[in-house]
Amino acid sequence: MKMNWGILGAAKIALEKVIPAMAGHPDFQVHGIASRNLDKAKVVAERFGIPKAYGSYEELIADPEIQIIYNPLPNHLHAQYTLKCIQAGKHVLCEKPIALSSDEVKSLIAARDQHQVKVGEAFMVRSHPQWQKTRDLVQRGTLGKIKLIQGSFSYFNITPDNIRNIAAYGGGAIWDIGCYPITICRYVLGEEPLRIISLLETDPGFGTDKLSSVLMQFPSVQVSFSVSTQLVPYQRMHFFGENQQLEVLIPFNAPKDTACEIKLNAGDILQKQVKTITFDVCDQYRLMAAAFTEAVRDNKPVPVSLEDSLANTLVIEAIFRSAREHRWVNLKEINE
């Protein structure tokens, strides 16, 4: 019997990425969608062949036919509505960032443990085979001793009413996209950063960080990355070892209709002897939903746990503290 998912809200990511990715899967289905406007929910339900539409988030949360809830609401509502789902005994997969403070994540952990449900953060990138392969190559020592990671992620958006440009909604480059290189470095290395220093440039009108650069010292590696909401769209991750360099060409927005590649280079600056590893076409959102459903059905660990989310959130808090105080911040300070 298929497991029933419910979707909170008609967010763009739900309509364009998640709901289409979940269609036709043998193990689960989208059974309901909620909006604060019932007519809007009905339109979306008809468009995607979803059986049930609700005129409030609370109505969907209370429906006994819904077993798993996907929460793609604006950032500032993630923790609030994830908590409501947990308290109703629902399993929840929440969009990143799952919360805007470590205290909020700790509250979710306590509620999850009390109600004995599965809760995860929707970092779909971790479900993509290119990252699972990259992690394996790094940890097996294929690159030699790895000492440096560099990353970039940017897009251009200056629309004033876009939630990514509203500080009160958790907008800005670090919360929106800086979380990706943080989580992926932690995942690939299997380590947590020791200390962080950052430089953030704030948009004078929006009050959000529009260009942010971060340097993280891990036990074995130096990591640097820059993210921006007001630069040409681009993304790349580089891993440098003593023997080889690995490049992930489309690290975060991996397309569902085009094969992804990673490249290994043993030092050929002319790029004539690069080894390319190509991955079959896949949809990382579908893989993520399948993995979370399996975790619920078979009582397995979720792909990105709340403990993992807490670690990622602590790093983000350290980044903002470093920018405010113009100094290195030890992660122990944030944990205290």
Long-range contacts (C-beta under 8 A, 24 or more apart in sequence): 2-26, 2-27, 2-28, 2-29, 3-27, 3-28, 3-29, 3-67, 3-68, 3-293, 3-296, 3-297, 4-28, 4-29, 4-31, 4-32, 4-65, 4-66, 4-67, 4-68, 5-29, 5-30, 5-31, 5-66, 5-67, 5-68, 5-69, 5-70, 5-289, 5-293, 6-30, 6-31, 6-32, 6-33, 6-34, 6-60, 6-61, 6-63, 6-66, 6-68, 6-69, 6-70, 6-90, 7-32, 7-33, 7-34, 7-50, 7-60, 7-69, 7-70, 7-72, 8-34, 8-57, 8-60, 8-61, 8-69, 8-70, 8-71, 8-72, 8-73, 8-81, 8-85, 9-34, 9-35, 9-57, 9-71, 9-72, 9-73, 10-35, 10-40, 10-41, 10-44, 11-72, 11-73, 11-74, 11-95, 13-72, 13-95, 14-70, 14-72, 15-44, 17-285, 18-70, 18-72, 18-285, 18-289, 19-48, 19-50, 20-48, 21-256, 21-283, 21-285, 21-286, 21-289, 22-285, 22-286, 22-289, 23-48, 25-286, 25-289, 25-290, 27-290, 27-293, 27-294, 27-297, 28-68, 28-289, 28-290, 28-293, 31-65, 31-66, 32-60, 32-63, 32-65, 32-66, 33-60, 34-59, 34-60, 57-81, 57-84, 58-84, 61-85, 61-88, 61-90, 62-88, 66-90, 67-91, 67-296, 68-92, 68-93, 68-292, 68-293, 68-296, 69-93, 70-94, 70-95, 70-122, 70-289, 71-95, 72-122, 74-163, 74-169, 74-170, 75-100, 75-163, 75-169, 75-170, 75-171, 75-175, 75-176, 76-100, 76-168, 76-169, 76-170, 79-104, 79-105, 79-107, 79-108, 82-108, 82-119, 83-107, 83-108, 83-111, 86-111, 86-112, 86-115, 86-117, 86-119, 87-111, 87-115, 89-115, 89-117, 90-117, 91-117, 91-118, 91-119, 91-292, 91-296, 92-117, 92-118, 92-119, 92-120, 93-119, 93-120, 93-121, 93-122, 93-288, 93-289, 93-292, 93-302, 94-119, 94-120, 94-121, 94-122, 95-121, 95-122, 96-121, 96-122, 96-123, 96-179, 96-183, 97-121, 97-170, 97-175, 97-179, 97-309, 97-312, 97-313, 97-316, 98-306, 98-309, 98-313, 99-309, 99-313, 100-170, 100-175, 101-313, 101-317, 102-310, 102-313, 102-314, 102-317, 102-334, 105-306, 105-309, 105-310, 105-313, 106-310, 108-306, 108-309, 109-306, 109-307, 109-310, 112-306, 118-292, 118-295, 118-296, 118-302, 119-302, 119-305, 119-306, 120-292, 120-295, 120-302, 120-303, 120-304, 120-305, 120-306, 121-304, 121-306, 121-308, 121-309, 121-312, 122-288, 122-304, 123-179, 123-180, 123-183, 123-288, 123-303, 123-304, 124-284, 124-285, 124-287, 124-288, 125-180, 125-183, 125-184, 125-251, 125-252, 125-254, 125-284, 126-183, 126-184, 126-187, 126-288, 126-303, 126-304, 127-284, 127-287, 127-288, 127-291, 127-303, 128-254, 128-260, 128-279, 128-282, 128-284, 128-287, 129-279, 129-280, 129-282, 130-248, 130-251, 130-254, 130-260, 130-261, 130-262, 130-279, 131-184, 131-187, 131-188, 131-248, 131-251, 133-262, 133-277, 133-279, 134-188, 134-239, 134-246, 134-248, 134-262, 135-187, 135-188, 135-190, 137-246, 137-264, 138-188, 138-189, 138-239, 138-241, 138-246, 139-188, 139-190, 142-241, 142-243, 142-244, 142-264, 143-239, 143-240, 143-241, 143-242, 143-243, 143-244, 143-245, 143-246, 143-264, 144-241, 144-242, 144-243, 144-244, 145-220, 145-241, 145-242, 146-189, 146-220, 146-221, 146-239, 146-240, 146-241, 146-242, 147-220, 147-221, 147-222, 147-240, 147-241, 147-242, 148-221, 148-222, 148-223, 148-239, 148-240, 149-185, 149-188, 149-189, 149-221, 149-222, 149-223, 149-224, 149-225, 149-237, 149-238, 149-239, 149-240, 150-223, 150-224, 150-225, 150-237, 150-238, 150-240, 151-181, 151-184, 151-185, 151-223, 151-224, 151-225, 151-226, 151-236, 151-237, 151-238, 151-251, 152-225, 152-226, 152-227, 152-234, 152-235, 152-236, 153-177, 153-178, 153-180, 153-181, 153-225, 153-226, 153-227, 153-228, 153-234, 153-235, 153-251, 153-252, 154-226, 154-227, 154-228, 154-229, 154-231, 154-232, 154-233, 154-234, 154-235, 155-228, 155-229, 155-231, 155-233, 156-229, 156-230, 156-231, 156-232, 156-233, 157-229, 157-230, 158-230, 160-205, 160-206, 164-208, 164-229, 165-203, 165-206, 165-208, 165-229, 166-206, 166-208, 167-206, 167-207, 167-208, 171-206, 171-208, 172-206, 172-208, 172-209, 172-210, 172-212, 172-229, 173-208, 173-209, 173-210, 173-211, 173-212, 173-227, 173-228, 173-229, 174-200, 174-209, 174-212, 174-214, 174-227, 174-316, 174-319, 174-320, 175-316, 176-229, 177-227, 177-229, 177-252, 178-212, 178-214, 178-225, 178-227, 178-316, 178-319, 179-312, 179-316, 180-251, 180-252, 181-223, 181-225, 181-227, 181-237, 182-216, 182-312, 182-315, 182-316, 183-304, 183-308, 183-312, 184-237, 184-251, 185-216, 185-218, 185-221, 185-223, 186-308, 186-311, 186-312, 186-315, 188-239, 189-218, 189-220, 189-221, 191-218, 191-219, 191-220, 191-221, 192-218, 192-311, 192-315, 192-331, 193-217, 193-218, 193-223, 193-315, 193-318, 193-331, 194-218, 194-219, 194-330, 194-331, 195-318, 195-328, 195-329, 195-330, 195-331, 196-315, 196-318, 196-319, 196-322, 196-328, 196-329, 196-331, 197-322, 197-327, 197-328, 197-329, 198-319, 198-320, 198-322, 198-323, 199-323, 200-319, 200-320, 200-323, 203-229, 203-230, 209-323, 212-319, 212-323, 214-319, 216-315, 254-284, 256-281, 256-282, 256-283, 256-284, 256-285, 256-286, 257-281
